[in-house]
Every structure is written in C-alpha cells, then in structure tokens.
C-alpha cells in the first residue's frame, strides 16, 4: 500500500538537525590563495582588493572585463563572499560629484529631520544615525546632475551585471552613523534576512540557497572610514553555509561571528560588494565625538536581479523626466553613441559606456509583468520592449523630454491588467 511505503527522498525544508555550529566553524576557517584572484592588487583578511585606477591604466578590453567579472562572481559564490574596489569613485575623477552628492544627501536628511520622519535601522537601534530610504530616487529628484554623474559610473554596471546579469534594478539607502552609533547585530540580508524565523522556515532549502543570486549588496564610502568609525564587519565564506538563513539568528552563531569577523578601513570613493547571504554587520562608530563631528557615511547599494522583487519601489518616469536633458547631452557628447549592454571598452569610449550605464540604472531592463494582449512581443523578438529600450530609441531619435515621458507613460498604461 502507498501509505506504508518508506520514502528516502530528502526533506524539502531545512531540518533543525542540519544546523551545526561546528560545520559552520569549519567552513569559515578557510583562507584564500591570492593566486586565485590574479587581477586583485592585494588580499587583506581574506578580502580581495581591486585597484580600479590602476586597472584603468591598462588597455581595457572585453576580455579583461570578463576576467574581472569571473573573479568577482567566484568571490561572491564560492570564495570569501566580499571584495573591495579601491577608488571605484576615485576623488581624482569624482571629487566634485561626491561632494555634490553628499550635499544633496545632507539637504534630504535635514528636510526629513525637520518633518519628524522616523528613519530607523533594520538591525540596529535608531537615533544614532541618519538614514535616507530610497536614496536612489530622492537623489535623482534632488540633484539630477550629480545623480547622473554618479550612476553613469561604468564600474557599477560591470559589477552589477557580473553577479546578476542584465536587467538589474539599482536601489540605494544612505546611512550616516554618528560617533556613539552602536554596531548592528550579525545578519544575512534581503530577501530571507528580512523575515522572522518562522516565515523563513517555510521556504524550501533549495529556495533559501538560491535566493542569494537575486541580490547584490554593496556600499560606496562617502567619507573616509577608519576602523574606529565602524566599517562593515564580514565573516568570509559564511555565505556558503547552506542553512545560514535559519542559523544567523541563533546566539551561538552570532557569538562566533563576533569573535571572528574581519573589517577593512575604507577611503572616500571606495566600493565594497558582497553576497547578501554573507554574515555581516555594520560596526560601531567609536570615534571621538569632538573630532570635527565625524560621521561615517555610506551609500548602501542594493541591486536586484531582473527575476527578483526589489525591496524598494523605483518610479522611473519622474527620474527620466528630471534627467532626460542631462542624458541627451551626454549622448551627444559621446558622438551620439551608446555602448551595448556589455559596455565593451574595446568598442566604445568611456562616454558611450557612461550613457549605457546611466540608462541601465535609470530604467527597467526587464519587460515583465505586462499585458501581452496590449503589448505583444516586438517583431522578431520573444518579449515586448523595455523601459531601457524606450530610452535608447529616444536618444537615437532625438526625442524631447515630453516625448520620452509620453512613451513611458503609454507603455505603463498598456502594461496594466
């Protein structure tokens, strides 16, 4: 009888018996061989470091970019789970852009503080930091010039597509931690890191394991970050522990993190990127409060796969409306050229790659969900056009701001059920 047959198939859900601290300790005791990542300039505390200004002195080719993406993907997937891009926004090129961006952030913070808008933290006590939710959209509406310069950085597009593929969605939150700001608790991140244990337990183990491929976590240093200011703490290799989304809340795992985490100082303009399944936590800012009012400021990037749901909603239309004239001017300055989505530096100059990077940050690169009755696949294609397709068409045809916004609004209307 079927009811008496003993099954040997594995349980779909994570079993409590599989959550073993000793196994976790073994996984996190590894060290990397620097030769595994030959394009890194150094490895510090098991974290590969890439010198972006030095890489830019080399002939940038599609082959070199692909090798970098291969290394970064391996770091995130099978390696320590985190890497640093020194000089990603090097002050040599980006000093005025970072300054203008920080000024925009300060205006937003002051305005929200005056309106008594509560800005808490997911994993730390509120009141010792300033937080801007949906800083991506707020930045674009506040200061479209610095926003366009900031998100046109080709390295942001390269690192994002290397982990997530095309069609990713950029979101961002600003966190400014004042002296006395406490450290966060160790955690894993979105998606499953933002659920309680019971809700997380309902997702099959395979889903928990694969959810890490839906998100790339990152941060750009908007101030220098000496160790005393509390840059993010990481536990290398912890993202490779399969039941980690069920384990990170347990006190014994958090205690192990506290005893073994590593952290690196960052300089203004450095970027750090990590797997969302990596055990991590923002550090405590123990700087002297009298030290010129020093606060640790980061633009926290959360970049989502086309196949995932971002944490925050981004409405591209008002951003395009604010940035279209700037984007059009950039396109003309690039000789009316826009790089392909791979941003091949062997085929396109920096300006054309910046135009593509900005388009990919501004607009949706995935056409679904949609209404296929009203928006059938484009001729010769498997899917309807995307918001990014509309922007490229608008650039190439010299559309005005009114025309491109009208096309996006028409697309949105036709996509409704």
N, C-alpha and C positions, 0 to 999 in steps of 0.2 A: 504494500500500500504506500502511496506517495507520502502520507503523513508519518510513516515510520522510517523513511529514508534519511540517513545521516548525511548532511551536506558538509563538504570540505572547502567550499568557496570562502574566501576571506570576507570579514565583515566590511560593509561599505563605510561605516562610521569609525572615527578614531576611538580606539579602546583605551580605557584608563591604564590598563596594564602595559601599554606600549610607551607610556610617558616615563622615561627613566633618566634621572639626572646623570648617572654615570655615563650613559651613552652620549648625552649632550656634552659632558665634560670632555670626552674623548674626541668628539667632532671639533670642538673649539680649541683643542690643544695643538692643532696643526700649525705649521709655518709654511710660508710660500717660498719657493725658489725664485729669486729675482729674474733668472733667465727665462722664466715662463712668460714674462711680460717685457720683451726686449725694447719696446718703444717707451716704456716708463723711464723717467730720469732717476728714480730712486724708489725704494720700498722702505717705509718707516712704520714700525709696529704692525707689520703685515698689511699695510695700506699702500698700494701702488700710487705713485705720484707722477703726473704727466705735466711737462713744462710746455704750455701752449705757445708762448712767444718763441721758444726755441724750435718747436715743431714748425712754426710759420716761417722760419728762416730756411727750411728745406723746401725743395720743389714739391708742392702739394699736388698729389695725383690721386686719381680714383683708387688706385691700388693701395696707396698709403692710407687713405681714409678708411678703406675696407679693412685693412690690417688693424687699425686703431679700433674700429667697431668690433672686430673679432676679439681683441684683447678685452675690451670693456665688457662685452657680453659674457666672456668666460669669467671675468672677475665677479660679475653680478650673479651668475648662475652657479658656477662650481667653485669659484675661488673665495676670497675673503668677503665678498659682497659689497665692497665700498672702494671708491677710488677718488682721488683729488685731481682737479685740473687747475694747476697753478697758473695764474694770470689769464684765466678764461675771459675775464673782463679787465685786462691789464690796464692800470691807470695811464700807461703811456698812450693808449688809444682811447680809453673810456673815462678818463678822469672827469671831464665836464659832464658826461652823460650820467655817471654815478652820482655826481653832486646834484644835478638837476632832479634825478630820480629820488634821491634822499630828501630834497626839498619838497617834492610832491608828496612823499610819504608823510613828512612832518606836518604838512598842511592838512592832510586827511586825518591824521591822528588828532591834531588839535581840534578839528571840526567835530570829530566823533566824540572826543572827550567832553567838549562843550555841550553836546547834545545828550550827555549821560548814556551813550550807547555802551552797553556792557560787552566787553571783549574778553572772554575767558580763554583758558587754555585746555586742550584735550587731556593732558597728562600732568599738569602742574597747577598749583594754586594760582588764582587770579590776583591781580592787584600789584604785582611786582614787574609787570611787563606791559608794553603797548602792543596790541595785536590789530592788524588790518585783515579782516576776512575779505575774500575775493579781491585781493590787491591787484590782480591782473586787470580786471575790468575798471576798477577805481583809478588805477594809474593811467590807463588809456584815456579815460574821460577827463582826468585832471590835467594831464600834460601830454598830449598826443605826440609831441616832438621827441621828448626823452623816451617815451614808451616805444615809439617806432625804432629809434636808435638801439634801444635795449634789446628788444625781441627780434631784431634783424640779425643778431649775432649768429653766424653760421655754425658755430660750435654747439650752440643749444640745439639746433636742428639735427646736427650729426649725432650727438649723444642720445637724443630722444629717439630717433629712428633706429639707432643701433640696437636698442633694447625692445622697442615697441613696434617697429615697422612704420609704414606710412599711415597718415590719417590720425595721428595722435592729437590730443587736446591739451593745451597748456592751461593750468590754473596756478595761482600763487597766493600765498599769505605772507604778510610781513610780521616778524616777531622782533621786538626791541626789548631786551632784558636789561633792567637797571641793576646797579650794584645792590646786592642783597637778594636778588632773584634766585629762588630755590631751583634745584635740579628737578627734572622730570623723573617719573618712575620709568624703569625699563619697559619697553613695549615693542610690539610689532605694529605695522601701520595698516592703513586702508587697503583693502576693504575689511577683512575679517578682524583686524585690530580695533575696529570701531564698533564692535558688537560685544555684548556680555557673553560670558562663557556658555550659557545655555543656548543662546541663539547661534553661536559659532559651532557648537557641537552638532547642530542639526545639518550641517553641510558635510557631504561625504569627504572622506580623507583625500581622495583624488582631487576634488574641487578645491579643498584647502591648499593643497600643494601647488596647483596650477594658478591659483589666484594671484600669485606674485608676478605673473607675466602680464598682468593688466595695468600695472602702475610702475612708474619710475619716480623715486623720491630724490630730491636734490635741494641744494641751497647755494645761494651766492652770498659771499661775505660783503656786506655793505658798510662794514667797519673792519679795522684790524681786530683779530680775535686771539689775543694771548690766552694761554691755558687758564689763567686766573679768571678770565671772563666767561669761561664755561662753554667752549665749543662742543659740538655734539659728541657724545660718547658712543662707541661702537663695540660690538663683540664679534670680531671676524669669524666667518664660517657659520655663524648661528642660523643663517637663512637656509642652510642645507639640512637642518634638523626637521624631519617630516612632520611630527606632531607639534611643532613650535607654536602654532596659533592656539593650541589648547594648553600649552605649558607656560607661556610667558607671564601669566597672572600668578603663578604659584610662588610662594615666598622663597622656596629653596632655589628656584631658577633665578629669581631677582637677586638673591644674595650672591649667587655665583657670578652674575653679571657685575654686581657692584665690586666684587673682588678682582675681576679680570678684564674690565673694559679698557679700551685704549682711546686716546683722543689726540688730535693734532692741532697745533696753532694754525690759524689761517690769516692771510693778509687780505686787505681790501681788494676785491675783484676776483678772489679765488672761488672756484666752484667745487662742490663735493656732491657725488651722486652715489646712491645706494639702493639695494634691493629692499622693497617695503617689508619683506619678511625678516630682515636683519634685526636682531635685538639692538635697540639703540635708545638714547635718551639725551635730551638737552642737558648740559651741565649747569652747575651753579655759578653765578657771577659773584665772585668774592673780591672783586676789585675794590679799592678804596673809594668810597662814595665821594670823596673830595677830589678825586683825580679828574678834574675838569668835567665832572658829570658823566664820566664814561659809561656808555651803554653798548651792549653787544647787539648789532643789528644784522639780520639776515632776511633775504627774500627767499622764502621757502617755496620751492617749486614742486608741484605735484602734477605729473604729466601722465595722462591716461591713454591707454590703448583705444583704438577705434572700436574694439569689441567690448569695452568696459563702460561703466557709467561713472563719469567724474563725480567727485564729492560736491563740487560747486557748479552752479549753472553759469554759463557764459553766453550772453546775447551778443552775437557778432555784429548785428546790424548797427547799433549805436557806436560801436567801436570803429567799424568801417566808415561810418559817416564822419567821425572825428578825424580819422587817419587817412582818408582817401586822397586828399590833395598831397599829403606828405608821401604816400606810397606812389602816387603817379609821378611826382617829381623825382623820386628815387629811380623809378623805371626809366624815365627819360635820361637821367644822369648815367644810367648803365647802358646807354646806347639803345634803349628800347629792347633790352634783352632780359629774360628771366631764366634762371637756371632750371634744369629739370629737377624733379623731386629728390634725386640723389645728390644734388649740389656738387656735381663733379668739378673739382677745381682745375682739372686738366682741360676742360672745355669752356669754363666760364670764369670771368673775373670775379673779384670779391663783391663788387657792387651788384652784379646779377645774382650772386648767391645770397646776398643780403635781402634782395627783393623776394626771392623764393622763401627764405627763412621767415620773413615777416608775414607773408601770405599764409604760410603753414601755421603760424602762431595765431593769426587773427581769426581765421575762418575754419569751419568744419571741413574735414577732408574725407568724410565718410557719408554716403547719401542716405543711409537708413537710420531709423524707420522713416517711411514715407508712404504716400498713397500712390500705388502703381497704376491705378485707373487714370489718375490725372498726370502722373509723372512716370511714364513708361521708360525703359532703358533707352539711352541715346542711341542713334543709329550706329550699328556696328559695335555696340558695347553691351556689357552684361548688366549694367546698372545705370541709373539716372546720373546727371551731373551733380557735382558737389558745390558747396559754397566756394571752395577754393577754385573750382573750375570757372565759376562766375567772375571771381576777381581777376583771374588770368585773362579771360575773354575781355573784361572791361578795360584792363590795361592795354591789351593789344589793339583794341578798337578805339581807344581814346575816350572812353565814357566819362561823363561828368559824375560828380558825387550823387546828384539826383538820379541819374540813370542806373548806377550800380546799386544804390539803395533800393530803387524800384524793382530791379531784377531779383534782389534777395528777398524782398517782401513778397513778390509774386511766387517765388519758389516756396517760401514758408507757407503761404496760403494754400497752395496746391498740394502741399505735403500733409495737410490735416486730414484726419479720418472723415 
